Each structure stands twice: as structure tokens, then as C-alpha cells.
Amino acid sequence: MKLRGSKSRSIVHNLPVPVSPANDDAPSTSLTVWKKSLLYCCTGFTVIGPNGDLLYRVDNYSDKPNNIVLMDKTGKSIATIIRRDRTFWSAYQGDDEMSTEICSVKKQSTSILNAKTNIIALVFVGGTRTCETASYWVEGSYAARSCKVYDQSRRVVCEIKTKENGNVKFGDEVFQLVLGSGIDGVVAMVLVLILDQMFQ
């Protein structure tokens, strides 16, 4: 289905990552994210699971896509990410912006207040969109691959970290996405893609 106002699209091929119910003692799942498409003619991402299996694949046919389509392994669209303006993105179920919204993400502007808390983005899952009603907020620096995602109870539910192997650091092209409990895997992947657009 053609999206209104869409000039470019990206496709993400996805194998679902299981997410447990909220539990502080639940083990985390660490994924390796490689900022490179498997297709020669595209830019994008390749995401590897803890057992070395391919979990996600992102193929961008434009350097700065306005819309990103998240697909499952059969090619069925499970989410569409749409950039609304310079600071706001929305994600919807399937391939149509008229369907149910999954979440929306707002980039926080630089200010004295935000500098104190180091919040770079707010994530809304339903409801109104104010700082007080955000379902999650992101602190840190995506450019440095050092971000933590907090829920309303101030628990870390997701983290973006630099990838290291002993004394070897892989730089910002290869990093870790650590999934804890309390956040849906699709929401976490949507957030990574939007943060990359925000700070590229």
C-alpha cells in the first residue's frame, strides 16, 4: 500500500525477539547491531542474536528515508515508521498510517532543563504526549552509543552500548542492543531506528 506523502521507504526483515513480562530478575538479551546492510546497493543494519543467528535486517534504499517498514520473516509488514517533522516520529501496525499506533517518539531539544537530566528522547505508547505521560524516556548519547531507556518506574528496560571484545572496541558501526524486561522487542527496534535518524 502506498503511503501518503512517502517518497522513499526502507524495509526491515524481522525475526521476533521474545520479551518476558516485567521482572527485575529476568535475564537480559544482548544483540549485536552492525550498521551495514547485507545488500550491496543499500545502507542499513544487520542485527545478530546472542547465538549468532540473524534476527533483523534493515535495507535502506535512500540515505535519509522518510518512512521505514518493519517486516517479519515472511515479508508481512508489522510496523511502519513515519517521520512527521524534524523532532517527531510515529510507528503504526502493518503498512498503513491509518492503522493502530504502536508508539511515537519525540526528540528533546537542548536546554538547561534537559541538560540536567540528559534526556534525548521521549517514547509514548498511547495516551497524551507530555513529559509527564511518557511511557519511556531515553538518556545518554546515541552518537557515542551510550543510551539507557527507562520506564515510568525508573527501571532500565533497554540499553545501547558500545561493543567490546577484551581490549578491542568496534567503534560506532558495531554496538550492542540489550533488551531487558518491560519493553516490547518491536518498540525497542523502532526506537533504535528513530534514534539513528535523529542523530545521523
MONORPE-V909984 format. One record per pair of residues at least 24 apart in sequence whose ideal C-beta (glycine too) atoms are under 10 Angstrom apart, sorted by the first residue. I is the first residue (numbers start at 1). GAP is how many residues later the second one is. Records with the same first field share a line. If there is no record, write none. Layout:
# MONORPE-V909984
I = GAP + GAP
This chain:
# MONORPE-V909984
1 = 76 + 79 + 93 + 94 + 95 + 96 + 97
2 = 93 + 94
3 = 63 + 64 + 66 + 77 + 79 + 89 + 92 + 93 + 94 + 95
4 = 78 + 92 + 93 + 94
5 = 61 + 62 + 77 + 78 + 79 + 92
6 = 59 + 60 + 61 + 63 + 74 + 76 + 91
7 = 55 + 58 + 59 + 60
8 = 52 + 53 + 54 + 55 + 56 + 57 + 58 + 59 + 60
9 = 50 + 51 + 52 + 53 + 56 + 57 + 58 + 59 + 60 + 71 + 72 + 86
10 = 27 + 32 + 33 + 34 + 35 + 48 + 49 + 50 + 51 + 52 + 55 + 56 + 57 + 58 + 59 + 60 + 71 + 183 + 187
11 = 28 + 31 + 33 + 46 + 47 + 48 + 49 + 50 + 54 + 57 + 58 + 59 + 60 + 64 + 66
12 = 32 + 33 + 35 + 44 + 45 + 46 + 47 + 48 + 56 + 57 + 58 + 59 + 60 + 65 + 66 + 67 + 69 + 177 + 178 + 181
13 = 25 + 41 + 42 + 43 + 44 + 45 + 46 + 56 + 57 + 58 + 59 + 60 + 61 + 62
14 = 33 + 41 + 42 + 43 + 44 + 56 + 57 + 58 + 59 + 60 + 62 + 63 + 64 + 65 + 171 + 172 + 175
15 = 32 + 34 + 38 + 39 + 40 + 41 + 42 + 57 + 58
16 = 39 + 40 + 56 + 57 + 62 + 169 + 170
17 = 30 + 32 + 38 + 39 + 160 + 162 + 167 + 168 + 169 + 171 + 172
18 = 161 + 167
19 = 138 + 160 + 161 + 162 + 163 + 164 + 165 + 166 + 167 + 168 + 169
20 = 159 + 160 + 161 + 162
21 = 160 + 161
22 = 129 + 131 + 133 + 135 + 158 + 159 + 160 + 161
23 = 157 + 158 + 159
24 = 129 + 131 + 156 + 157 + 158
25 = 156
26 = 154 + 155 + 156
27 = 152 + 153 + 154
28 = 128 + 129 + 130 + 131 + 150 + 151 + 152 + 153
29 = 26 + 148 + 149 + 150 + 151 + 152 + 156 + 159
30 = 129 + 131 + 133 + 146 + 147 + 148 + 149
31 = 24 + 25 + 144 + 145 + 146 + 147 + 148 + 154 + 157 + 158 + 161
32 = 131 + 138 + 142 + 143 + 144 + 145
33 = 25 + 112 + 127 + 130 + 140 + 141 + 142 + 143 + 144 + 156 + 159 + 163
34 = 24 + 129 + 136 + 139 + 140 + 141
35 = 110 + 136 + 137 + 138 + 139 + 140 + 161 + 165
36 = 137 + 138
37 = 24
44 = 24 + 149 + 152
45 = 144 + 147 + 148 + 151
46 = 128
47 = 130 + 142 + 145
48 = 126
55 = 122 + 130 + 134
56 = 121 + 129 + 133 + 136 + 137
58 = 131 + 134 + 135 + 138
60 = 133 + 136
63 = 137
64 = 133 + 136
65 = 128 + 132
66 = 131
67 = 28 + 30
68 = 122 + 125 + 126 + 128 + 129
69 = 25 + 26
70 = 24 + 25 + 32 + 116 + 119 + 120 + 123
71 = 24
78 = 24 + 108
79 = 24 + 107 + 108 + 110 + 111 + 114
80 = 110
81 = 24 + 108 + 109 + 110 + 112 + 113 + 116
83 = 111 + 114 + 115
86 = 112
87 = 34 + 111
88 = 41 + 106
89 = 32 + 34 + 101 + 102 + 104 + 105 + 106 + 108 + 109
90 = 34 + 100 + 104
91 = 32 + 34 + 95 + 96 + 98 + 99 + 100 + 102 + 103
93 = 93
100 = 26
101 = 24 + 25
102 = 24 + 82 + 84 + 85 + 88
103 = 32 + 33 + 81 + 83 + 84 + 87 + 88 + 91
104 = 25 + 31 + 86 + 90
105 = 29 + 31 + 33 + 82 + 85 + 86 + 88 + 89 + 90 + 92 + 93
106 = 24 + 25 + 28 + 31 + 88 + 92
107 = 31 + 87 + 88 + 90 + 91 + 92
108 = 29 + 30 + 31 + 90
114 = 25
118 = 29 + 30
119 = 31
120 = 27 + 75 + 78 + 79
121 = 26 + 28 + 70 + 73 + 74 + 77 + 78
123 = 26 + 27 + 28 + 35 + 60 + 64 + 65 + 67 + 68 + 71
125 = 58 + 59 + 62
135 = 48 + 52
136 = 46 + 47 + 51 + 52 + 55
138 = 53 + 56 + 57 + 60
140 = 55
141 = 58
142 = 30 + 33 + 49 + 50 + 52 + 53 + 54 + 56 + 57 + 58
143 = 29 + 52 + 55 + 56 + 57
144 = 28 + 31 + 55
145 = 24 + 25 + 26 + 27 + 28 + 29 + 30 + 31 + 32
146 = 29
147 = 28 + 30 + 44 + 45 + 48
148 = 30
149 = 29 + 30 + 31 + 33 + 34 + 38 + 39 + 42 + 43 + 46
150 = 32
151 = 29 + 30 + 31 + 32
152 = 30
153 = 29
155 = 25 + 26 + 27 + 28
156 = 24 + 26 + 27
157 = 24 + 25 + 26 + 27 + 30 + 31
158 = 24 + 25 + 27 + 29 + 30 + 31 + 33 + 34
159 = 29
160 = 28 + 31 + 32 + 35
